[in-house]
Amino acid sequence: MDTQDTSVRPHAQSRNSGKNHPHRHTNGHAHPGGGVIHDNTRHTSRFTVIGNHLTQHPDLSLLAIGLACHIQSLPTGASVDIKSLAARFPEGPTRIAAALRELETHGYLHRTRERTPAGRIVTRTVSCNQPGRRRDRATSDGAPPRPPARRATTAAHQEPARRRALPAVPKPAYISPALLQTATEVLAGLRRADPRLLLSATDAEHLAPGVAAWLERDLTPTAVRHALTSDLPPEPLRRPAAFLAHRLTAQLPPLPPVRPPAPTAPEPRHPFQTCDGCDRPFRAPAPGRCRDCRSVLAGGRLA
């Protein structure tokens, strides 16, 4: 390396006298400019060698430099995804994601998405402590740089990648064509609130029952549109349909309270009357015959 490692003590030099110390003038006093003075102790365990090309990089932010140093100090296999780093540091996922993109731009990180034998998609991160070193070493040896390995041109690789299924959405108690049409119109209008919420016809068809489930809970289309477009994350939405499906499920409002039926008026209680046929008492609004006598008369068994 052509840069001086200020943290490593030279081996071939004898100890400097006080008047020839690099951080002191010939009179032995500290630098009058007030600059940094290094009080170094050589590490013998638990240390990481970091190049000055990283720690003094002219284009990287301080957060990106510190994050690169942290990643280079981790053992192989440690988790360095945004979620894990945000749980470790107080900067938050948005700032950490921006710092990782800086490191990718300048070659200190390489992130690729790969499929495991079990079918899972994982992100493989390679940390480079000296970007471009492998390519320069191959050129200095006289051998041409090794071309990237070609993927096998099998029928499976020639087929287009299958689209990941969208998360399930709530279903309304009763699906009517009018309710689904209103839900589709709500989804089609989301892009006017945020262009990132542009949906395909297939995505809208999948999400429409979830919006219908909100509408049947006594919410207006305007209220549903506001709930789906408010407090959106600042970073790009790679799958807006999946984001909306999660929000439709996680923020589903409760059903409206059940209203009890209106009380009915009690039947009036008529006064007692004496039956003209059998002299038995019965309740009726006016004098006459009881129900038994009326049934006998109706059958023709009583003159």
Backbone as numpy.savetxt, mean C-alpha at the origin, in Angstrom:
# Nx Ny Nz CAx CAy CAz Cx Cy Cz
42.80 2.18 -4.77 41.94 3.38 -4.77 42.83 4.62 -4.77
42.39 5.64 -5.47 43.18 6.85 -5.56 42.80 7.88 -4.51
41.83 7.54 -3.64 41.43 8.45 -2.58 41.96 7.96 -1.27
42.24 8.87 -0.39 42.83 8.51 0.91 41.75 8.05 1.85
41.98 6.94 2.51 41.07 6.43 3.52 41.47 7.03 4.86
40.70 8.02 5.30 41.08 8.75 6.52 40.87 7.93 7.77
40.14 6.78 7.64 39.88 5.99 8.84 40.91 4.91 9.06
41.88 4.71 8.12 42.88 3.66 8.25 44.24 4.30 8.48
44.94 3.79 9.43 46.24 4.34 9.77 47.31 3.80 8.84
48.19 4.64 8.29 49.25 4.13 7.39 50.14 3.17 8.14
50.58 2.10 7.39 51.40 1.06 8.01 52.90 1.37 7.85
53.29 1.96 6.72 54.72 2.10 6.42 55.30 3.39 6.94
54.52 4.24 7.52 55.02 5.52 7.99 55.24 5.47 9.49
56.28 6.10 9.92 56.53 6.20 11.35 55.65 7.27 11.93
55.52 7.26 13.22 54.65 8.21 13.89 55.21 9.61 13.73
54.39 10.54 13.33 54.81 11.92 13.12 55.07 12.60 14.45
56.03 13.47 14.41 56.27 14.29 15.59 55.20 15.35 15.69
55.12 15.99 16.80 54.07 16.98 17.03 54.13 18.11 16.04
55.36 18.59 15.67 55.42 19.75 14.79 55.13 19.39 13.34
55.21 18.07 12.96 54.94 17.66 11.60 53.60 16.95 11.46
52.77 17.00 12.48 51.46 16.36 12.41 50.63 17.01 11.32
49.94 16.24 10.47 49.22 16.85 9.34 48.12 17.78 9.77
47.64 17.69 10.98 46.55 18.55 11.41 47.04 19.71 12.26
48.34 19.96 12.29 48.86 21.05 13.10 49.86 21.86 12.26
50.00 23.14 12.62 51.03 23.96 12.00 52.39 23.65 12.62
53.40 24.29 12.09 54.75 24.04 12.61 54.89 24.49 14.05
54.02 25.37 14.51 54.11 25.81 15.90 53.37 24.87 16.84
52.70 23.80 16.25 52.06 22.81 17.12 50.67 23.18 17.55
50.12 24.29 17.07 48.77 24.68 17.48 47.77 24.18 16.46
46.50 24.14 16.88 45.43 23.65 16.01 45.23 24.61 14.84
44.60 24.09 13.80 44.36 24.88 12.59 43.50 26.09 12.95
43.96 27.29 12.55 43.19 28.48 12.97 41.86 28.63 12.24
41.67 27.88 11.12 40.43 28.04 10.36 39.23 27.38 11.01
39.39 26.60 12.02 38.26 25.95 12.69 37.75 24.72 11.98
38.51 24.10 11.04 38.07 22.91 10.33 38.08 21.68 11.22
37.64 20.57 10.61 37.54 19.33 11.37 38.93 18.80 11.71
39.04 18.21 12.86 40.26 17.53 13.30 39.87 16.10 13.60
40.56 15.13 12.99 40.23 13.72 13.14 40.94 13.13 14.35
40.17 12.51 15.21 40.71 11.77 16.34 40.43 10.29 16.05
41.29 9.65 15.28 41.04 8.32 14.75 41.63 7.23 15.63
40.90 6.14 15.74 41.38 4.93 16.37 41.14 3.78 15.41
42.16 2.99 15.18 42.05 1.92 14.20 41.08 0.84 14.69
40.14 0.44 13.80 39.18 -0.61 14.13 39.82 -1.97 13.90
39.54 -2.88 14.80 40.02 -4.26 14.66 38.88 -5.25 14.52
37.64 -4.83 14.72 36.48 -5.71 14.57 35.25 -4.84 14.33
34.22 -5.46 13.70 32.93 -4.80 13.45 33.11 -3.45 12.75
33.69 -3.47 11.56 33.82 -2.24 10.80 33.57 -2.56 9.32
33.25 -1.53 8.56 32.98 -1.64 7.13 33.81 -0.61 6.39
34.45 -1.02 5.30 35.25 -0.10 4.49 34.33 0.59 3.50
34.25 1.90 3.58 33.40 2.71 2.71 34.29 3.64 1.91
34.11 3.69 0.60 34.93 4.54 -0.25 34.54 6.00 -0.15
35.52 6.88 -0.29 35.25 8.32 -0.30 34.42 8.74 -1.51
34.44 7.91 -2.58 33.60 8.25 -3.73 32.13 8.22 -3.35
31.78 7.46 -2.29 30.41 7.45 -1.80 30.20 8.51 -0.74
31.05 8.53 0.28 30.82 9.46 1.40 30.98 10.92 0.99
31.72 11.20 -0.09 31.91 12.57 -0.56 31.31 12.76 -1.95
30.28 11.97 -2.28 29.68 12.04 -3.62 29.06 13.42 -3.84
29.35 14.06 -4.96 28.86 15.44 -5.16 27.37 15.53 -5.50
26.75 14.42 -5.95 25.36 14.50 -6.41 24.37 13.78 -5.51
24.82 12.94 -4.62 23.92 12.20 -3.74 23.52 13.06 -2.55
22.28 12.89 -2.10 21.83 13.56 -0.89 22.45 12.90 0.34
22.40 13.63 1.46 22.97 13.08 2.68 22.22 11.83 3.11
20.90 11.81 2.90 20.12 10.62 3.25 20.53 9.43 2.40
20.76 9.65 1.10 21.18 8.55 0.22 22.55 8.03 0.61
23.48 8.93 0.95 24.82 8.49 1.36 24.73 7.67 2.64
24.00 8.18 3.62 23.88 7.43 4.88 23.19 6.09 4.69
22.16 6.04 3.81 21.46 4.79 3.57 22.36 3.78 2.86
23.20 4.27 1.92 24.14 3.36 1.25 25.15 2.79 2.23
25.65 3.63 3.14 26.59 3.14 4.16 25.94 2.09 5.05
24.68 2.32 5.42 23.97 1.34 6.26 23.79 0.02 5.51
23.41 0.09 4.24 23.17 -1.13 3.48 24.47 -1.90 3.29
25.58 -1.20 3.03 26.86 -1.88 2.84 27.36 -2.54 4.13
26.87 -2.07 5.27 27.31 -2.66 6.54 26.48 -3.87 6.94
25.38 -4.16 6.21 24.51 -5.27 6.58 25.06 -6.59 6.05
24.74 -7.70 6.70 25.17 -9.00 6.18 24.34 -9.40 4.97
24.85 -10.33 4.19 24.13 -10.83 3.03 22.82 -11.49 3.45
21.77 -11.14 2.73 20.45 -11.68 3.05 19.60 -10.79 3.92
20.15 -9.67 4.42 19.36 -8.77 5.26 18.30 -8.08 4.42
17.17 -7.76 5.02 16.06 -7.11 4.32 16.36 -5.62 4.16
16.32 -5.15 2.92 16.56 -3.73 2.64 15.42 -3.17 1.79
14.21 -3.73 1.95 13.07 -3.17 1.24 12.61 -1.91 1.95
11.74 -1.16 1.28 11.31 0.13 1.82 10.61 -0.04 3.16
9.78 -1.07 3.29 9.04 -1.27 4.54 9.99 -1.56 5.70
10.99 -2.41 5.47 11.94 -2.74 6.55 12.78 -1.53 6.94
13.24 -0.75 5.94 14.05 0.43 6.24 13.22 1.50 6.94
11.95 1.65 6.54 11.09 2.65 7.20 10.82 2.28 8.64
10.77 0.98 8.94 10.60 0.55 10.33 11.87 0.77 11.15
13.02 0.81 10.48 14.30 0.98 11.18 14.64 2.45 11.40
14.28 3.33 10.46 14.68 4.74 10.52 13.44 5.64 10.55
13.58 6.86 11.05 12.41 7.73 11.21 12.05 8.53 9.96
12.80 8.38 8.85 12.56 9.25 7.69 11.25 8.96 6.98
10.71 7.76 7.08 9.46 7.43 6.42 9.67 6.81 5.05
8.65 6.06 4.54 8.81 5.33 3.28 9.02 6.22 2.07
8.43 7.42 2.04 8.55 8.27 0.85 9.98 8.75 0.67
10.61 9.25 1.75 11.98 9.73 1.64 12.96 8.59 1.42
12.71 7.44 2.04 13.60 6.30 1.84 13.51 5.80 0.40
12.30 5.77 -0.16 12.16 5.34 -1.55 12.91 6.29 -2.49
12.86 7.59 -2.22 13.58 8.55 -3.06 15.10 8.35 -2.94
15.59 8.06 -1.74 17.02 7.83 -1.56 17.47 6.56 -2.28
16.65 5.51 -2.25 17.00 4.28 -2.97 17.06 4.53 -4.47
16.16 5.36 -4.98 16.21 5.69 -6.41 17.49 6.46 -6.76
17.93 7.33 -5.86 19.21 8.02 -6.09 20.36 7.02 -6.21
20.39 6.06 -5.29 21.48 5.09 -5.31 21.42 4.22 -6.56
20.20 3.91 -7.03 20.09 3.17 -8.29 20.61 3.99 -9.46
20.29 5.29 -9.47 20.72 6.14 -10.58 22.23 6.20 -10.67
22.92 6.22 -9.54 24.38 6.35 -9.54 25.09 5.01 -9.42
24.37 3.90 -9.54 25.00 2.59 -9.63 25.33 1.92 -8.33
24.92 2.46 -7.19 25.24 1.83 -5.91 24.25 0.72 -5.55
23.10 0.70 -6.21 22.11 -0.35 -5.99 21.59 -0.84 -7.34
21.31 -2.13 -7.40 20.63 -2.73 -8.55 19.48 -3.55 -8.00
18.24 -3.21 -8.41 17.07 -3.93 -7.93 16.36 -4.57 -9.12
16.11 -5.87 -9.03 15.41 -6.61 -10.07 14.32 -7.45 -9.43
13.25 -7.66 -10.17 12.14 -8.49 -9.70 12.28 -9.87 -10.33
12.28 -10.90 -9.50 12.47 -12.26 -9.95 11.38 -13.14 -9.36
11.12 -14.23 -10.05 10.12 -15.20 -9.60 10.82 -16.39 -8.96
10.42 -16.74 -7.75 11.00 -17.87 -7.05 10.43 -19.18 -7.60
11.08 -20.32 -7.34 10.51 -21.61 -7.79 9.10 -21.85 -7.26
8.74 -21.24 -6.12 7.38 -21.40 -5.59 6.37 -20.50 -6.27
6.83 -19.62 -7.17 5.91 -18.75 -7.90 5.79 -17.36 -7.33
6.46 -17.04 -6.24 6.38 -15.70 -5.65 7.28 -14.74 -6.41
6.85 -13.46 -6.46 7.65 -12.41 -7.06 8.39 -11.70 -5.94
9.74 -11.70 -6.00 10.55 -11.06 -4.97 11.47 -10.04 -5.64
11.89 -9.05 -4.87 12.82 -8.03 -5.34 14.22 -8.38 -4.85
15.15 -8.58 -5.79 16.53 -8.90 -5.44 17.35 -7.62 -5.52
18.02 -7.27 -4.43 18.81 -6.04 -4.33 20.29 -6.39 -4.25
21.08 -5.77 -5.13 22.53 -5.94 -5.13 23.16 -4.61 -4.76
23.96 -4.58 -3.70 24.65 -3.37 -3.25 26.07 -3.37 -3.80
26.44 -2.30 -4.51 27.78 -2.18 -5.11 28.59 -1.17 -4.30
29.68 -1.62 -3.69 30.49 -0.69 -2.91 31.39 0.17 -3.79
31.50 -0.20 -5.10 32.30 0.60 -6.03 31.67 0.43 -7.42
30.73 1.26 -7.78 30.02 1.09 -9.05 30.98 1.09 -10.24
30.71 0.18 -11.21 31.51 0.09 -12.42 32.81 -0.65 -12.25
33.11 -1.16 -11.06 34.42 -1.80 -10.83 34.56 -3.09 -11.62
33.49 -3.89 -11.69 33.59 -5.16 -12.41 33.81 -4.93 -13.90
33.13 -3.94 -14.47 33.30 -3.66 -15.88 34.70 -3.14 -16.17
35.23 -2.25 -15.30 36.59 -1.74 -15.50 37.63 -2.84 -15.36
37.42 -3.78 -14.43 38.38 -4.85 -14.23 38.42 -5.77 -15.45
37.28 -6.05 -16.05 37.26 -6.90 -17.23 37.96 -6.22 -18.39
37.82 -4.90 -18.53 38.46 -4.18 -19.62 39.97 -4.14 -19.43
40.46 -3.95 -18.18 41.89 -3.88 -17.92 42.56 -5.23 -18.14
41.82 -6.33 -17.97 42.41 -7.64 -18.20 42.49 -7.99 -19.68
41.95 -7.17 -20.54 41.99 -7.43 -21.97 40.85 -8.28 -22.47
40.01 -8.77 -21.58 38.88 -9.58 -22.00 37.67 -8.70 -22.17
36.85 -8.97 -23.17 35.66 -8.15 -23.36 34.68 -8.34 -22.21
33.89 -7.33 -21.91 32.89 -7.50 -20.84 31.95 -8.64 -21.16
31.62 -9.37 -20.12 30.74 -10.52 -20.29 29.33 -10.05 -20.61
28.77 -10.51 -21.72 27.42 -10.06 -22.05 26.41 -10.63 -21.06
25.31 -9.95 -20.87 24.29 -10.48 -19.96 23.72 -11.78 -20.48
23.43 -12.65 -19.54 22.90 -13.96 -19.92 21.54 -13.81 -20.58
21.36 -14.54 -21.69 20.09 -14.49 -22.39 19.11 -15.46 -21.75
17.90 -15.01 -21.71 16.86 -15.87 -21.18 16.46 -16.89 -22.23
16.14 -18.06 -21.78 15.76 -19.12 -22.70 14.49 -18.73 -23.44
14.52 -18.91 -24.76 13.37 -18.53 -25.58 12.40 -19.69 -25.64
11.84 -20.01 -24.50 10.85 -21.07 -24.44 9.47 -20.49 -24.67
8.53 -21.38 -24.86 7.16 -20.91 -25.10 6.62 -20.18 -23.90
7.07 -20.58 -22.68 6.56 -19.90 -21.48 7.04 -18.47 -21.43
8.33 -18.20 -21.89 8.83 -16.84 -21.86 8.28 -16.01 -23.00
7.90 -16.65 -24.10 7.36 -15.91 -25.21 5.94 -15.45 -24.95
5.21 -16.14 -24.08 3.85 -15.75 -23.77 3.86 -14.48 -22.93
2.88 -13.61 -23.11 2.81 -12.41 -22.28 2.57 -12.76 -20.83
3.16 -11.95 -19.95 3.03 -12.20 -18.51 1.57 -12.10 -18.09
1.18 -13.04 -17.27 -0.20 -13.03 -16.80 -0.44 -11.87 -15.86
-1.58 -11.28 -16.02 -1.91 -10.14 -15.17 -2.35 -10.63 -13.81
-1.84 -9.99 -12.78 -2.21 -10.39 -11.43 -3.68 -10.06 -11.17
-4.35 -10.97 -10.49 -5.77 -10.77 -10.20 -5.94 -9.64 -9.21
-7.02 -8.89 -9.39 -7.32 -7.78 -8.48 -7.90 -8.33 -7.18
-7.70 -7.63 -6.07 -8.32 -8.07 -4.82 -9.84 -8.05 -4.92
-10.46 -8.89 -4.12 -11.92 -8.93 -4.10 -12.49 -7.64 -3.52
-13.71 -7.32 -3.91 -14.39 -6.12 -3.43 -15.71 -6.53 -2.77
-16.29 -5.68 -1.94 -17.58 -6.01 -1.32 -18.68 -6.17 -2.37
-19.69 -6.92 -2.00 -20.84 -7.15 -2.88 -22.09 -6.56 -2.25
-22.95 -5.92 -3.04 -24.20 -5.40 -2.47 -25.18 -6.54 -2.18
-26.18 -6.26 -1.34 -27.17 -7.29 -1.02 -28.03 -7.61 -2.23
-28.28 -6.61 -3.07 -29.08 -6.82 -4.28 -28.46 -6.00 -5.40
-28.08 -6.67 -6.50 -27.45 -6.01 -7.64 -28.51 -5.72 -8.68
-28.76 -4.46 -8.92 -29.70 -4.04 -9.96 -28.92 -3.37 -11.08
-29.40 -3.45 -12.32 -28.70 -2.78 -13.42 -28.53 -1.29 -13.21
-29.54 -0.64 -12.62 -29.44 0.81 -12.39 -28.35 1.12 -11.37
-28.24 0.28 -10.33 -27.22 0.53 -9.30 -25.82 0.32 -9.88
-25.62 -0.72 -10.68 -24.32 -0.96 -11.30 -23.96 0.14 -12.29
-24.95 0.67 -13.00 -24.67 1.75 -13.94 -24.19 3.00 -13.20
-24.85 3.32 -12.08 -24.40 4.46 -11.28 -22.99 4.24 -10.74
-22.70 3.01 -10.28 -21.36 2.69 -9.77 -20.30 2.83 -10.86
-20.61 2.39 -12.07 -19.66 2.51 -13.18 -19.41 3.97 -13.53
-20.43 4.79 -13.47 -20.25 6.22 -13.74 -19.38 6.88 -12.67
-19.51 6.46 -11.42 -18.64 6.99 -10.37 -17.18 6.64 -10.66
-16.93 5.39 -11.05 -15.56 4.96 -11.34 -14.99 5.68 -12.55
-15.81 5.89 -13.57 -15.32 6.57 -14.77 -14.96 8.02 -14.50
-15.59 8.63 -13.50 -15.31 10.03 -13.20 -14.15 10.26 -12.25
-13.53 9.19 -11.73 -12.43 9.37 -10.78 -11.23 10.03 -11.44
-11.00 9.77 -12.73 -9.82 10.34 -13.39 -9.88 11.85 -13.49
-11.09 12.43 -13.36 -11.17 13.89 -13.36 -10.65 14.48 -12.06
-10.71 13.71 -10.97 -10.14 14.16 -9.70 -8.64 13.93 -9.64
-8.16 12.83 -10.26 -6.73 12.52 -10.28 -6.47 11.67 -11.51
-5.62 12.13 -12.44 -5.36 11.35 -13.67 -4.79 9.97 -13.40
-4.21 9.74 -12.23 -3.65 8.43 -11.93 -4.73 7.37 -11.76
-5.99 7.79 -11.59 -7.10 6.86 -11.36 -7.82 6.52 -12.65
-7.11 6.55 -13.77 -7.69 6.14 -15.04 -7.82 4.62 -15.05
-9.03 4.11 -15.26 -9.31 2.68 -15.18 -9.71 2.14 -16.54
-9.41 0.88 -16.77 -9.88 0.21 -17.98 -11.30 -0.27 -17.77
-11.94 -0.69 -18.86 -13.31 -1.19 -18.75 -13.36 -2.46 -17.90
-12.33 -3.30 -18.01 -12.29 -4.53 -17.20 -12.14 -4.21 -15.72
-11.29 -3.23 -15.41 -11.13 -2.83 -14.00 -12.42 -2.25 -13.45
-13.09 -1.40 -14.23 -14.35 -0.81 -13.76 -15.41 -1.87 -13.54
-15.44 -2.89 -14.40 -16.42 -3.97 -14.22 -16.16 -4.74 -12.94
-14.88 -4.92 -12.60 -14.54 -5.63 -11.36 -14.87 -4.80 -10.13
-14.67 -3.48 -10.19 -14.85 -2.63 -9.02 -16.29 -2.16 -8.83
-17.11 -2.24 -9.87 -18.48 -1.69 -9.79 -19.30 -2.30 -8.65
-19.28 -3.64 -8.40 -20.05 -4.15 -7.26 -19.61 -3.56 -5.93
-18.30 -3.28 -5.78 -17.84 -2.66 -4.53 -18.40 -1.27 -4.34
-18.45 -0.48 -5.42 -19.05 0.85 -5.32 -20.55 0.73 -5.05
-21.21 -0.26 -5.67 -22.64 -0.47 -5.43 -22.91 -0.81 -3.97
-21.99 -1.55 -3.34 -22.16 -1.85 -1.92 -22.10 -0.59 -1.07
-21.31 0.40 -1.49 -21.29 1.68 -0.78 -22.59 2.45 -1.02
-23.07 2.44 -2.27 -24.27 3.22 -2.59 -25.50 2.70 -1.86
-25.57 1.39 -1.65 -26.75 0.86 -0.95 -26.71 1.15 0.55
-25.61 1.73 1.01 -25.52 2.15 2.42 -25.88 3.62 2.60
-26.75 4.09 1.75 -27.30 5.46 1.81 -26.23 6.52 1.57
-25.18 6.22 0.77 -24.18 7.21 0.39 -24.49 7.71 -1.02
-24.29 8.98 -1.24 -24.50 9.55 -2.57 -23.28 9.27 -3.44
-23.42 9.32 -4.78 -22.25 9.15 -5.65 -21.14 10.15 -5.36
-21.50 11.39 -4.99 -20.48 12.39 -4.67 -19.70 11.99 -3.42
-20.38 11.44 -2.41 -19.70 11.02 -1.19 -18.76 9.85 -1.47
-19.18 8.92 -2.30 -18.31 7.79 -2.64 -17.09 8.26 -3.42
-17.30 9.17 -4.37 -16.18 9.70 -5.17 -15.18 10.42 -4.28
-15.67 11.17 -3.30 -14.76 11.88 -2.38 -13.99 10.90 -1.53
-14.62 9.83 -1.06 -13.93 8.84 -0.22 -12.83 8.11 -0.99
-13.02 7.91 -2.28 -12.04 7.17 -3.07 -10.88 8.04 -3.56
-11.07 9.35 -3.61 -10.03 10.23 -4.17 -9.35 11.10 -3.13
-9.76 11.07 -1.89 -9.14 11.92 -0.87 -7.94 11.21 -0.26
-6.93 12.01 0.16 -5.73 11.51 0.85 -5.02 10.43 0.03
-4.82 10.67 -1.26 -4.09 9.72 -2.09 -2.60 9.83 -1.79
-1.84 8.73 -1.90 -0.39 8.79 -1.65 0.30 9.63 -2.71
1.43 10.28 -2.37 2.12 11.13 -3.35 2.86 10.35 -4.42
3.27 9.11 -4.13 4.04 8.36 -5.12 3.13 7.83 -6.22
3.70 7.42 -7.35 2.87 6.91 -8.46 2.08 5.67 -8.05
0.88 5.56 -8.62 0.03 4.40 -8.37 0.26 3.40 -9.50
1.01 2.33 -9.22 1.31 1.35 -10.26 0.08 0.56 -10.66
-0.79 0.26 -9.70 -2.03 -0.48 -10.00 -3.18 0.26 -9.34
-3.71 1.28 -10.01 -4.80 2.06 -9.39 -6.02 1.21 -9.08
-6.32 0.21 -9.91 -7.49 -0.63 -9.64 -7.31 -1.42 -8.35
-6.10 -1.95 -8.11 -5.84 -2.68 -6.86 -5.92 -1.75 -5.66
-5.43 -0.50 -5.82 -5.51 0.46 -4.73 -6.97 0.76 -4.40
-7.81 0.97 -5.42 -9.23 1.26 -5.18 -9.94 0.06 -4.58
-9.59 -1.15 -5.01 -10.21 -2.34 -4.43 -9.90 -2.45 -2.94
-8.66 -2.15 -2.57 -8.31 -2.18 -1.15 -9.08 -1.10 -0.38
-9.19 0.09 -0.94 -9.89 1.16 -0.23 -11.38 0.86 -0.12
-11.98 0.29 -1.16 -13.41 -0.07 -1.10 -13.68 -1.09 0.00
-12.72 -1.99 0.23 -12.91 -3.02 1.24 -12.56 -2.52 2.64
-11.44 -1.82 2.77 -10.96 -1.41 4.09 -11.81 -0.30 4.69
-12.39 0.58 3.86 -13.14 1.72 4.37 -14.65 1.57 4.16
-15.13 0.36 3.95 -16.56 0.15 3.72 -17.37 0.64 4.92
-18.30 1.59 4.72 -19.09 2.09 5.87 -20.09 1.05 6.33
-20.56 1.18 7.55 -21.55 0.20 8.06 -22.90 0.41 7.41
-23.72 -0.62 7.53 -25.09 -0.51 7.02 -25.87 0.51 7.84
-26.82 1.20 7.21 -27.63 2.16 7.97 -28.45 1.44 9.03
-28.79 2.11 10.12 -29.58 1.46 11.18 -30.95 1.05 10.67
-31.41 -0.10 11.19 -32.73 -0.60 10.81 -33.80 0.20 11.53
-34.73 0.76 10.77 -35.79 1.55 11.37 -36.97 0.63 11.71
-37.45 0.64 12.95 -38.59 -0.22 13.31 -39.85 0.25 12.59
-40.76 -0.67 12.28 -42.01 -0.27 11.60 -42.86 0.62 12.50
-43.66 1.45 11.87 -44.53 2.37 12.61 -45.57 1.56 13.39
-45.83 1.93 14.63 -46.81 1.17 15.42 -48.21 1.30 14.82
-48.93 0.18 14.85 -50.31 0.16 14.33 -51.30 0.41 15.47
-52.42 1.03 15.12 -53.45 1.35 16.12 -54.12 0.07 16.59
-54.36 -0.10 17.88 -55.02 -1.33 18.38 -56.47 -1.41 17.90
-56.94 -2.63 17.73 -58.32 -2.83 17.31 -59.27 -2.33 18.40
-60.36 -1.67 18.00 -61.31 -1.15 19.01 -62.03 -2.30 19.74
-62.32 -2.12 21.00 -63.04 -3.11 21.80 -64.52 -2.68 21.84
-65.38 -3.53 21.19 -66.80 -3.22 21.11 -67.51 -3.60 22.42
-68.64 -3.00 22.69 -69.39 -3.35 23.92 -70.06 -4.72 23.79
-70.39 -5.28 24.94 -71.09 -6.57 24.93 -72.52 -6.38 24.45
-72.96 -7.35 23.64 -74.35 -7.42 23.17 -74.91 -8.80 23.54
-76.28 -8.90 23.66 -76.93 -10.18 23.93 -77.46 -10.73 22.61
-77.05 -11.99 22.31 -77.43 -12.59 21.03 -78.95 -12.76 20.98
-79.54 -12.38 19.86 -81.00 -12.52 19.69 -81.41 -13.97 19.48
-80.45 -14.89 19.18 -80.81 -16.27 18.93 -80.58 -17.18 20.11
-79.44 -17.00 20.83 -79.11 -17.93 21.92 -78.94 -17.22 23.25
-79.13 -15.90 23.32 -79.01 -15.10 24.53 -77.60 -15.11 25.13
-76.58 -15.52 24.35 -75.21 -15.47 24.85 -74.64 -14.07 24.64
-73.77 -13.61 25.58 -73.14 -12.29 25.37 -72.00 -12.38 24.34
-71.84 -11.36 23.55 -70.73 -11.27 22.59 -70.47 -9.80 22.33
-69.27 -9.51 21.86 -68.89 -8.13 21.57 -69.23 -7.80 20.12
-69.88 -6.68 19.94 -70.26 -6.23 18.60 -70.59 -4.76 18.68
-70.44 -4.03 17.56 -70.79 -2.60 17.61 -72.28 -2.34 17.76
-73.15 -3.35 17.39 -74.60 -3.14 17.48 -75.26 -4.46 17.86
-76.52 -4.46 18.40 -77.23 -5.71 18.75 -77.42 -6.58 17.51
-77.56 -7.92 17.72 -77.77 -8.86 16.63 -77.49 -10.26 17.12
-77.03 -11.11 16.23 -76.73 -12.50 16.56 -75.21 -12.69 16.69
-74.82 -13.70 17.50 -73.39 -14.01 17.66 -72.88 -14.73 16.42
-71.58 -15.03 16.40 -70.98 -15.63 15.22 -71.51 -17.03 14.97
-71.75 -17.84 16.05 -72.27 -19.19 15.85 -73.65 -19.17 15.24
-74.48 -18.26 15.72 -75.84 -18.19 15.18 -75.82 -17.71 13.74
-74.91 -16.81 13.41 -74.83 -16.33 12.04 -74.38 -17.43 11.10
-73.47 -18.32 11.60 -73.03 -19.42 10.74 -74.13 -20.43 10.52
-74.97 -20.66 11.54 -76.08 -21.60 11.39 -77.09 -21.03 10.39
-77.39 -19.76 10.47 -78.30 -19.13 9.52 -77.75 -19.20 8.10
-76.46 -19.00 8.00 -75.86 -19.05 6.65 -75.94 -20.45 6.07
-75.92 -21.50 6.92 -76.00 -22.89 6.43 -77.40 -23.33 6.16
-78.42 -22.56 6.53 -79.80 -22.90 6.25 -80.37 -23.89 7.21
-79.76 -24.10 8.38 -80.27 -25.07 9.34 -81.18 -24.45 10.38
-81.38 -23.11 10.28 -82.26 -22.45 11.25 -83.18 -21.55 10.45
-84.50 -21.69 10.74 -85.48 -20.92 9.99 -85.45 -19.48 10.44
